[in-house]
Amino acid sequence: MGRTQQPIAGLYLHLPFCRAKCYYCDFNSRPMRDQQELTQYVQALQQDITLSAAPAHDHELISVYFGGGTPSLLSPSQLKRILEGVRRSYALSADAEITLEANPGTVAPSAWRGLRKSGINRLSIGIQSFDDDLLKLLGRIHTGPQAVAAVKAARRAGFDNISADLIYGIPGQTNRQWTRDLQQLISLAVDHISFYDLTFEPGTPLWKQRHSLALIDNDSLALMYRSGCRQLEQAGYRQYEISSFTLPGKAARHNQLYWRNEPTIGCGAGAFSYVNNSRFSKCPDIAQYLRQARQARMRHYQHERLSLERRFRETLILNLRLMKGISRQALIARTNMPVPAEIDQTLDQLQREGLIRRSQSIFQLTRKGILWYDSVAAGLL
């Protein structure tokens, strides 16, 4: 309410370091060598923030998101300096959502208050499970009790917007373990919960072990998903996206920018941007990224100028992740083009298959369509 008509955007800041790489992770990240490496990277990131502001000079930032890697390795003073640079270079909204991904076991109990004072107003805590055996299988460095302690310490430090992630479909995981993980998270009264099925990404340690693991079959995955949705809804959480549930007023602002296909600026090694109908990334190699920052010449990689129809398709596909879907009128207004005949025919076919519904010209996934979202997206793309 009261927001100007200035176009909005989000800023993603990538920290590619972690204490130890999780066995399922294929993100652009690796274990940090020493504090000097972190200091050099922060300096490069500050330069990147300044140099990347031009494409979004007329946008208002409504979200800043520190992702990784493990950005909770950053000290409060480093976070504060980075955010001061953001404010100098961008039009940052007075009520901007500023999120820090945090892993239990990387933040000392006494440090949470410093994170809050640095300017962070939302946490996204990567819990994944409270079961110590499952955590070891995933290569996580924390225990279940440490995860509980992290959420409680963050609350005591003054954080009133805490999100937490869980993973289901972990090899050997039972429905009882999954239910217990959700119950534990609900009892902690976090404001936002996301859960995802475990993906075996090629080249990761878990992918290499997959043939020796007790994998969860697709029917069991669907059952875990449905039971998870039901359990959270009964606890008062509202599902607003395929994998996301929120208490009133705490939906993730940054993630919604992605799902609505709004502009986002990415800074950091390998970070992607989508602005002015173009998509590109920064150099994923950390050493080369540091060199480019020192030379004040941040190159763009994988640059792609999206056609009008490509933008239309992606906007439709991404908005379908939201439970409210998107109306035909909004889709046309957002993309400045009518619905192409080929896409209309595909939507008709998806409706006949029971994967989407059209209610008063609003396109939404059905419950069946949610489970088959990847197929729906592939058909539309």
C-alpha positions as CSV (number, residue, x, y, z in Angstrom):
1,M,0.0,0.0,0.0
2,G,1.3,3.5,-0.8
3,R,4.2,2.1,-3.0
4,T,5.1,4.3,-5.9
5,Q,4.8,3.2,-9.5
6,Q,8.6,2.8,-9.8
7,P,9.4,-0.7,-11.1
8,I,10.5,-3.1,-8.4
9,A,13.4,-5.5,-8.3
10,G,15.3,-7.8,-6.0
11,L,19.1,-8.1,-5.3
12,Y,20.7,-11.6,-4.8
13,L,24.1,-11.7,-3.2
14,H,26.0,-15.0,-3.5
15,L,28.6,-16.2,-1.1
16,P,30.2,-19.3,-2.6
17,F,31.8,-20.6,0.6
18,C,30.8,-23.1,3.2
19,R,32.3,-25.1,6.1
20,A,31.8,-28.4,4.2
21,K,30.0,-29.1,1.0
22,C,26.8,-31.1,1.5
23,Y,26.7,-34.4,-0.4
24,Y,23.6,-33.4,-2.5
25,C,24.7,-29.8,-3.3
26,D,25.6,-28.8,-6.9
27,F,25.5,-25.0,-6.2
28,N,28.5,-22.9,-7.1
29,S,30.1,-23.3,-3.7
30,R,33.1,-24.9,-2.0
31,P,34.7,-25.1,1.5
32,M,36.3,-21.8,2.5
33,R,40.1,-21.9,2.9
34,D,40.7,-19.1,5.4
35,Q,39.4,-15.7,6.6
36,Q,41.7,-13.9,4.2
37,E,39.8,-15.5,1.3
38,L,36.5,-14.4,2.7
39,T,37.8,-10.8,3.2
40,Q,39.0,-10.6,-0.4
41,Y,35.7,-11.9,-1.6
42,V,33.7,-9.4,0.4
43,Q,35.7,-6.6,-1.2
44,A,35.0,-8.0,-4.6
45,L,31.3,-8.3,-3.9
46,Q,31.2,-4.7,-2.8
47,Q,32.7,-3.7,-6.1
48,D,30.3,-5.9,-8.0
49,I,27.3,-4.3,-6.2
50,T,28.5,-0.9,-7.3
51,L,29.2,-1.9,-10.9
52,S,25.9,-3.8,-11.3
53,A,23.6,-1.0,-10.3
54,A,23.3,0.6,-13.7
55,P,20.7,-1.8,-15.3
56,A,18.4,-1.3,-12.3
57,H,19.0,2.5,-11.8
58,D,15.2,3.2,-12.2
59,H,14.1,0.2,-10.0
60,E,13.2,0.1,-6.3
61,L,14.8,-2.8,-4.5
62,I,12.2,-4.5,-2.3
63,S,14.4,-7.4,-1.4
64,V,18.0,-8.3,-0.7
65,Y,18.9,-12.0,-0.4
66,F,22.2,-13.4,0.9
67,G,22.4,-16.9,-0.5
68,G,25.2,-19.5,-0.9
69,G,27.1,-21.5,0.1
70,T,26.7,-20.4,3.7
71,P,26.4,-16.6,4.0
72,S,26.1,-16.9,7.8
73,L,29.9,-17.3,7.6
74,L,29.9,-13.5,7.1
75,S,30.4,-11.5,10.3
76,P,27.9,-8.9,11.3
77,S,30.4,-6.1,10.4
78,Q,30.9,-7.6,6.9
79,L,27.1,-7.8,6.4
80,K,26.7,-4.2,7.6
81,R,29.4,-2.9,5.2
82,I,27.8,-4.8,2.3
83,L,24.4,-3.4,3.0
84,E,25.8,0.1,3.3
85,G,27.1,-0.4,-0.2
86,V,23.7,-1.6,-1.4
87,R,22.1,1.6,0.0
88,R,24.6,3.8,-1.7
89,S,24.2,2.2,-5.1
90,Y,20.4,1.3,-5.2
91,A,17.1,2.8,-4.3
92,L,16.4,0.4,-1.4
93,S,12.9,0.4,-0.1
94,A,12.5,1.5,3.5
95,D,10.6,-1.7,4.3
96,A,12.9,-4.0,2.2
97,E,13.0,-7.7,3.1
98,I,16.7,-8.5,3.8
99,T,17.2,-12.2,4.1
100,L,20.3,-14.2,5.2
101,E,20.5,-17.9,4.6
102,A,21.9,-19.4,7.8
103,N,23.0,-22.9,8.7
104,P,22.9,-24.3,12.2
105,G,26.4,-24.8,13.5
106,T,27.8,-21.8,11.7
107,V,26.5,-19.1,14.1
108,A,27.6,-18.9,17.7
109,P,24.7,-18.4,20.2
110,S,25.9,-14.9,21.0
111,A,26.2,-13.9,17.4
112,W,22.5,-13.9,16.3
113,R,21.9,-10.5,17.9
114,G,24.8,-9.0,15.9
115,L,23.3,-10.4,12.7
116,R,20.0,-8.6,13.6
117,K,21.8,-5.3,14.3
118,S,23.7,-5.5,11.0
119,G,20.4,-4.9,9.1
120,I,19.2,-8.5,8.4
121,N,15.5,-8.7,9.1
122,R,14.7,-12.2,7.8
123,L,16.4,-15.6,8.2
124,S,16.2,-18.6,6.1
125,I,17.6,-21.5,8.2
126,G,18.6,-24.6,6.3
127,I,17.6,-27.4,8.7
128,Q,16.7,-30.1,6.2
129,S,16.0,-32.7,9.0
130,F,16.1,-33.0,12.8
131,D,17.1,-36.7,12.5
132,D,20.9,-37.0,13.1
133,D,21.3,-40.2,10.9
134,L,19.6,-38.5,8.0
135,L,21.7,-35.3,8.5
136,K,24.9,-37.4,8.3
137,L,23.7,-39.1,5.1
138,L,23.1,-35.6,3.6
139,G,26.6,-34.4,4.7
140,R,25.1,-31.7,7.0
141,I,27.5,-30.4,9.7
142,H,24.8,-29.8,12.4
143,T,22.7,-32.0,14.6
144,G,19.0,-32.0,15.3
145,P,19.4,-30.3,18.7
146,Q,21.7,-27.7,17.2
147,A,18.9,-26.8,14.7
148,V,16.4,-26.4,17.5
149,A,18.9,-24.2,19.4
150,A,19.5,-22.1,16.4
151,V,15.9,-21.2,15.8
152,K,15.4,-20.4,19.5
153,A,18.5,-18.3,19.7
154,A,17.4,-16.3,16.6
155,R,14.0,-15.6,18.2
156,R,15.7,-14.4,21.4
157,A,17.9,-12.1,19.2
158,G,14.8,-10.3,17.9
159,F,14.1,-12.0,14.6
160,D,10.4,-12.0,14.0
161,N,10.6,-13.4,10.4
162,I,12.2,-16.8,10.3
163,S,11.9,-19.3,7.5
164,A,13.2,-22.9,7.6
165,D,13.8,-25.6,5.0
166,L,13.2,-29.3,5.2
167,I,14.0,-32.1,2.7
168,Y,11.9,-35.2,2.2
169,G,12.6,-38.3,0.1
170,I,16.0,-38.9,1.8
171,P,17.1,-42.5,1.2
172,G,15.8,-44.7,4.0
173,Q,13.6,-41.9,5.4
174,T,10.2,-43.2,6.7
175,N,6.9,-41.4,6.7
176,R,7.2,-41.4,10.5
177,Q,10.5,-39.6,10.4
178,W,9.1,-37.1,7.9
179,T,6.0,-36.4,10.1
180,R,8.2,-36.0,13.1
181,D,10.5,-33.5,11.3
182,L,7.4,-31.4,10.4
183,Q,6.0,-31.6,13.9
184,Q,9.3,-30.4,15.4
185,L,9.4,-27.4,13.0
186,I,5.8,-26.5,13.7
187,S,6.4,-26.6,17.4
188,L,9.2,-24.0,16.9
189,A,6.5,-21.7,15.4
190,V,8.7,-20.5,12.5
191,D,7.0,-18.0,10.2
192,H,7.6,-19.7,6.9
193,I,8.4,-23.3,5.9
194,S,9.7,-24.7,2.6
195,F,10.1,-28.3,1.8
196,Y,11.6,-30.0,-1.2
197,D,12.1,-33.6,-2.4
198,L,15.8,-34.6,-2.5
199,T,17.3,-34.3,-6.0
200,F,20.2,-36.4,-7.0
201,E,22.3,-33.9,-9.0
202,P,24.9,-35.5,-11.4
203,G,28.4,-35.4,-10.1
204,T,27.5,-34.9,-6.4
205,P,28.7,-37.5,-3.8
206,L,25.1,-38.6,-3.2
207,W,24.5,-39.1,-6.9
208,K,27.6,-41.3,-7.1
209,Q,26.2,-43.4,-4.2
210,R,22.6,-43.6,-5.5
211,H,22.8,-47.3,-6.6
212,S,23.7,-48.4,-3.1
213,L,21.0,-46.3,-1.3
214,A,17.5,-47.2,-0.3
215,L,15.8,-44.7,-2.7
216,I,12.2,-43.5,-2.2
217,D,9.8,-44.5,-5.0
218,N,7.6,-41.9,-6.8
219,D,4.4,-43.0,-5.1
220,S,5.9,-42.7,-1.7
221,L,7.3,-39.2,-2.6
222,A,3.8,-38.1,-3.6
223,L,2.4,-39.4,-0.4
224,M,5.0,-37.6,1.7
225,Y,4.3,-34.4,-0.2
226,R,0.6,-34.6,0.3
227,S,0.9,-35.5,3.9
228,G,3.3,-32.7,4.5
229,C,0.9,-30.2,2.9
230,R,-2.0,-31.5,5.0
231,Q,0.0,-31.4,8.2
232,L,1.1,-27.8,7.7
233,E,-2.3,-26.6,6.7
234,Q,-3.8,-28.1,9.8
235,A,-1.2,-26.2,11.8
236,G,-2.3,-22.9,10.4
237,Y,0.1,-22.5,7.6
238,R,-1.1,-21.4,4.2
239,Q,0.3,-22.9,1.1
240,Y,1.0,-20.2,-1.5
241,E,3.5,-21.9,-3.7
242,I,4.3,-25.5,-4.6
243,S,6.9,-25.9,-1.9
244,S,6.2,-22.9,0.4
245,F,3.9,-22.4,3.4
246,T,3.5,-19.2,5.4
247,L,1.8,-17.8,8.5
248,P,-0.1,-14.5,7.8
249,G,2.0,-11.8,6.3
250,K,5.2,-13.7,6.1
251,A,5.3,-15.0,2.5
252,A,8.8,-14.7,1.0
253,R,9.1,-11.5,-0.9
254,H,12.3,-12.3,-2.7
255,N,11.1,-15.7,-3.9
256,Q,7.9,-14.2,-5.2
257,L,9.9,-11.9,-7.4
258,Y,11.3,-15.1,-9.1
259,W,7.9,-16.8,-9.4
260,R,6.3,-13.7,-10.9
261,N,9.3,-13.3,-13.3
262,E,10.1,-9.9,-12.0
263,P,13.6,-8.3,-12.4
264,T,16.4,-9.5,-10.1
265,I,20.1,-8.4,-10.0
266,G,22.7,-11.1,-9.1
267,C,26.0,-10.2,-7.6
268,G,28.7,-12.7,-6.7
269,A,30.5,-15.6,-8.4
270,G,28.1,-17.4,-10.7
271,A,25.1,-15.2,-9.7
272,F,22.4,-14.8,-12.3
273,S,20.5,-11.6,-13.2
274,Y,17.3,-11.1,-15.1
275,V,16.7,-7.5,-16.0
276,N,15.5,-5.5,-19.0
277,N,14.4,-8.7,-20.7
278,S,17.9,-10.2,-20.6
279,R,19.4,-13.0,-18.5
280,F,23.1,-13.3,-17.7
281,S,25.5,-14.5,-15.0
282,K,28.7,-13.5,-13.4
283,C,31.9,-15.5,-13.7
284,P,31.5,-18.7,-11.6
285,D,35.2,-19.2,-11.1
286,I,36.1,-17.5,-7.8
287,A,39.7,-16.6,-8.6
288,Q,38.7,-15.1,-11.9
289,Y,35.8,-13.3,-10.3
290,L,38.2,-11.7,-7.8
291,R,40.5,-10.5,-10.7
292,Q,37.6,-9.0,-12.6
293,A,36.5,-7.1,-9.5
294,R,40.0,-5.7,-8.9
295,Q,40.0,-4.5,-12.5
296,A,36.5,-3.0,-12.1
297,R,35.3,-5.0,-15.1
298,M,32.6,-7.5,-14.2
299,R,31.9,-9.5,-17.4
300,H,28.6,-11.1,-18.2
301,Y,28.3,-14.8,-19.1
302,Q,25.6,-16.9,-20.7
303,H,24.0,-13.7,-21.9
304,E,20.5,-14.3,-23.4
305,R,18.1,-11.7,-24.7
306,L,14.6,-13.2,-24.3
307,S,12.2,-13.0,-27.2
308,L,8.6,-11.7,-26.5
309,E,7.2,-15.2,-26.7
310,R,9.9,-16.7,-24.5
311,R,9.2,-14.2,-21.8
312,F,5.5,-15.0,-22.1
313,R,6.1,-18.7,-21.7
314,E,8.4,-18.3,-18.7
315,T,6.1,-15.8,-17.0
316,L,3.2,-18.2,-17.4
317,I,5.3,-21.2,-16.2
318,L,6.7,-19.5,-13.2
319,N,3.4,-18.0,-12.1
320,L,1.8,-21.4,-12.2
321,R,4.0,-22.3,-9.2
322,L,1.8,-20.0,-7.1
323,M,-1.4,-21.4,-5.8
324,K,-3.3,-18.4,-7.0
325,G,-2.0,-18.9,-10.5
326,I,-2.3,-16.0,-12.9
327,S,-5.1,-14.5,-14.8
328,R,-5.2,-14.2,-18.6
329,Q,-5.5,-10.4,-18.3
330,A,-2.5,-10.1,-15.9
331,L,-0.4,-12.3,-18.2
332,I,-1.2,-10.2,-21.2
333,A,-0.5,-7.0,-19.3
334,R,2.8,-8.3,-17.9
335,T,4.1,-9.5,-21.3
336,N,2.5,-7.0,-23.7
337,M,1.2,-9.7,-26.0
338,P,-1.9,-11.8,-26.4
339,V,-1.9,-15.5,-25.6
340,P,-0.3,-17.3,-28.6
341,A,-2.6,-19.8,-30.3
342,E,-0.1,-22.6,-29.7
343,I,0.0,-21.9,-26.0
344,D,-3.8,-21.7,-25.8
345,Q,-4.0,-25.2,-27.4
346,T,-1.4,-26.5,-24.9
347,L,-3.4,-25.1,-22.0
348,D,-6.6,-26.7,-23.4
349,Q,-4.8,-30.1,-23.5
350,L,-3.4,-29.7,-20.0
351,Q,-6.9,-28.9,-18.8
352,R,-8.3,-32.0,-20.4
353,E,-5.6,-34.0,-18.6
354,G,-6.6,-32.5,-15.3
355,L,-3.3,-30.7,-14.7
356,I,-4.6,-27.1,-14.8
357,R,-7.9,-25.4,-14.3
358,R,-9.3,-22.3,-15.7
359,S,-11.7,-20.4,-13.4
360,Q,-12.8,-17.0,-14.6
361,S,-9.8,-16.9,-17.0
362,I,-7.3,-17.7,-14.1
363,F,-4.8,-20.4,-14.9
364,Q,-4.0,-22.6,-11.9
365,L,-2.4,-26.0,-11.3
366,T,-4.7,-28.7,-10.0
367,R,-3.6,-30.9,-7.1
368,K,-2.6,-33.4,-9.8
369,G,-0.8,-30.7,-11.7
370,I,1.3,-29.7,-8.7
371,L,2.7,-33.3,-8.6
372,W,3.4,-33.1,-12.4
373,Y,4.6,-29.5,-12.5
374,D,7.8,-30.4,-14.3
375,S,5.8,-32.0,-17.1
376,V,3.4,-29.0,-17.3
377,A,6.4,-26.6,-17.5
378,A,8.1,-28.7,-20.2
379,G,4.9,-28.8,-22.3
380,L,4.5,-25.0,-22.1
381,L,8.1,-24.3,-22.8
